[in-house]
Amino acid sequence: MFDFDAWNQMLHQYVDTQGRVNYWAWQKESAQSLADWLNQFATIDPQALPNQEDQLAFWLNLYNALVIQQILKQYPIQSIQRKVFGIPNWIAFFWFFQQPIYSLTDRQYSLNHIEHKVIRPTFNNPKIHFALVCAAVGCPLLRREAYFPETVQSQLEEDAKRFINNPDKVRYDAATQTLYCSKIFKWYRSDFLTVADSIPEYIQQYLSPSIALCSATPIRYFNYDWSLNQRISS
């Protein structure tokens, strides 16, 4: 069984209720603690865990922790899209997601590999897109707690409700009868359509109060905000 307590404590300490991260304090106080926590898993095979909830909690926590670690290594920065490592935008952006940064049982993983080659095909659950956080304001809000096997399914359900009922991510304009939503629904449309007939119908499941949406509801996508999801230290 993996021990997520240290990661849970760091999230509670450095993340606020709006998903903003105090990178400055985390870098100063607990960067090594995060590295130590990540290093303990390097020789463990998560596929050997007994059930999917254990595996899912592990991969979600690992992805988010690795994102935090990469930001802490380069902080202060303003965006993962803008000269993150002192190199041109598109190269830095590609490097952030594609560069192998972690080893498990001697296999190298990048953030993209974890998301697209492990989490998405293994668990087939579109709600993971409300849990994986790439350190940008346009991403889902980072939880102030770790994912735990016994609660991961209910946590993902909460994540979906929180994301869809956040007007910065989803908003319905009654005057024009248009649904405005995050580009996450555009980029991962195929995942959402495995459990719903259309994006509006998927969103409708979680909207409160309920709005009558259908497959014919027009959709417009918000510009994605790649600025860092940071909270300035007091």
C-alpha positions in Angstrom: 0.0 0.0 0.0 1.3 3.4 -0.9 1.6 6.1 1.8 0.0 9.3 0.5 0.0 11.1 3.9 3.1 13.3 3.3 1.7 14.4 -0.1 -1.6 15.0 1.5 -0.1 17.2 4.2 1.9 19.3 1.7 -1.2 19.9 -0.4 -3.1 21.0 2.6 -0.3 23.3 3.6 0.5 25.0 0.2 -2.7 24.9 -1.8 -5.7 27.1 -1.1 -9.4 26.5 -1.7 -9.1 28.0 -5.2 -6.5 25.5 -6.2 -3.7 28.1 -6.2 -0.3 27.0 -5.0 2.1 28.8 -2.8 5.1 27.7 -4.9 7.4 30.2 -3.1 6.8 28.7 0.3 6.8 25.1 -1.0 10.1 25.7 -2.7 11.6 27.2 0.3 10.3 24.8 3.0 9.4 21.5 1.4 10.9 20.9 -2.0 13.2 18.2 -0.6 10.3 16.6 1.2 8.4 16.3 -2.0 11.5 14.8 -3.8 11.9 12.3 -0.9 8.2 11.3 -1.1 8.5 10.8 -4.9 11.7 8.8 -4.6 10.3 6.2 -2.3 8.1 4.8 -5.2 10.9 4.4 -7.8 11.2 0.7 -7.3 7.5 -0.2 -7.0 5.4 -1.5 -9.8 1.9 0.1 -9.5 0.5 -2.5 -11.8 1.0 -5.1 -9.1 -1.5 -3.4 -6.8 -4.6 -5.5 -6.1 -7.3 -3.2 -7.5 -7.9 -0.3 -9.9 -8.7 2.2 -7.1 -5.2 1.7 -5.6 -3.6 2.2 -9.1 -5.8 5.1 -10.0 -5.0 7.0 -6.7 -1.3 6.3 -7.2 -1.2 7.6 -10.8 -3.3 10.7 -10.1 -1.1 11.7 -7.1 2.1 10.9 -9.0 1.1 13.1 -12.0 0.2 16.1 -9.9 3.2 15.7 -7.6 5.6 15.6 -10.6 4.0 18.7 -12.1 4.6 20.5 -8.8 8.1 19.3 -8.6 8.9 20.5 -12.1 7.6 24.0 -11.3 9.5 24.1 -8.0 12.7 23.4 -9.9 12.2 26.5 -12.1 10.2 28.9 -9.9 9.7 31.8 -10.1 8.0 31.6 -13.5 4.7 33.0 -14.8 3.6 30.3 -17.2 4.6 26.8 -18.3 4.1 28.1 -21.8 6.4 31.1 -21.8 10.1 30.5 -21.7 9.7 28.1 -18.8 13.3 27.0 -19.0 14.8 30.0 -20.7 14.1 28.6 -24.2 11.5 29.4 -26.8 7.8 28.9 -25.9 6.9 25.9 -28.0 10.1 24.1 -27.1 9.6 24.7 -23.4 6.0 23.6 -23.6 6.9 20.4 -25.4 9.7 19.7 -23.0 7.5 20.1 -19.9 5.1 17.4 -21.0 7.3 15.1 -23.2 10.6 15.0 -21.3 11.1 11.8 -19.3 11.2 12.9 -15.6 10.5 9.9 -13.5 11.6 6.3 -13.3 9.5 3.4 -12.1 11.1 -0.1 -12.1 13.7 1.2 -14.5 11.1 2.6 -17.0 11.2 6.3 -17.8 7.9 8.3 -17.7 7.0 11.7 -19.0 3.9 13.6 -17.9 2.3 12.9 -21.3 3.2 9.2 -21.0 1.5 9.0 -17.6 -1.6 10.7 -18.9 -2.1 9.4 -22.4 -0.4 5.9 -22.2 -1.3 4.9 -18.7 -4.2 6.8 -17.0 -6.5 7.3 -20.0 -6.4 3.9 -21.6 -6.2 2.0 -18.3 -9.1 3.6 -16.4 -11.4 4.9 -19.2 -12.9 7.5 -17.0 -13.3 11.0 -18.4 -13.5 12.5 -14.9 -9.7 12.1 -14.6 -9.6 15.3 -16.8 -10.9 17.2 -13.8 -8.2 15.8 -11.5 -5.0 16.1 -13.5 -3.6 19.5 -13.0 -0.8 21.0 -15.2 -0.1 24.1 -13.0 -2.1 26.5 -15.2 -5.1 28.6 -14.2 -7.1 27.0 -17.1 -6.6 23.5 -15.5 -9.0 22.0 -12.9 -8.5 23.3 -9.4 -5.8 21.4 -7.5 -7.3 19.6 -4.6 -6.1 20.4 -1.1 -5.8 16.7 -0.4 -4.4 13.6 -1.9 -6.4 10.9 -3.7 -6.9 7.8 -1.6 -8.0 4.4 -2.9 -11.0 4.2 -0.7 -12.3 7.6 -1.7 -10.9 8.2 -5.2 -14.2 7.5 -7.1 -16.1 10.0 -4.9 -13.3 12.5 -5.1 -13.5 12.3 -8.9 -17.2 12.8 -8.8 -16.6 15.9 -6.6 -14.0 17.2 -9.0 -16.4 16.9 -12.0 -19.1 18.8 -10.1 -16.7 21.5 -9.0 -15.2 22.0 -12.5 -18.5 22.1 -14.3 -20.1 24.4 -11.8 -17.2 26.9 -12.0 -18.3 29.7 -14.3 -14.6 30.2 -15.3 -14.8 26.7 -16.8 -18.4 26.2 -17.8 -21.1 28.9 -18.4 -24.4 28.8 -20.2 -25.6 32.0 -21.8 -29.4 31.9 -21.7 -29.8 34.9 -24.0 -28.0 33.2 -26.9 -28.6 29.7 -25.7 -24.9 29.0 -26.0 -22.8 26.8 -23.8 -19.3 28.2 -23.1 -16.8 25.7 -21.7 -13.2 24.9 -21.2 -11.1 23.6 -24.1 -10.6 20.4 -22.0 -14.0 19.3 -23.4 -12.7 20.0 -27.0 -9.3 18.3 -26.5 -10.7 15.2 -24.9 -14.1 15.1 -26.6 -13.7 11.4 -27.5 -13.3 10.5 -23.8 -16.4 12.3 -22.7 -18.4 10.8 -25.6 -17.7 7.3 -24.2 -20.3 8.0 -21.5 -22.5 10.6 -23.1 -24.0 11.3 -26.5 -22.6 14.9 -26.6 -20.6 17.4 -24.6 -23.6 19.4 -23.6 -25.4 16.2 -22.3 -22.3 15.2 -20.4 -22.1 18.7 -18.8 -25.8 18.6 -18.0 -25.4 15.7 -15.6 -23.4 17.9 -13.2 -24.9 21.4 -13.6 -26.7 22.8 -10.6 -29.3 24.1 -11.0 -30.1 21.9 -14.0 -30.3 23.4 -17.4 -32.0 21.7 -20.4 -29.0 21.0 -22.7 -29.0 18.7 -25.7 -26.7 17.6 -28.5 -27.8 20.6 -30.6 -26.8 23.2 -28.0 -24.2 25.5 -29.6 -20.7 25.3 -27.9 -18.1 28.0 -27.7 -14.7 27.3 -26.0 -13.0 29.7 -23.6 -9.4 30.7 -24.3 -7.2 28.5 -22.2 -5.3 30.4 -19.5 -1.8 29.0 -19.3 -0.6 31.4 -16.6 0.7 29.8 -13.4 -1.9 28.8 -10.8 0.1 30.5 -8.1 -0.8 32.1 -4.8 1.5 34.8 -3.6 3.0 34.1 -0.2 2.0 36.3 2.6 
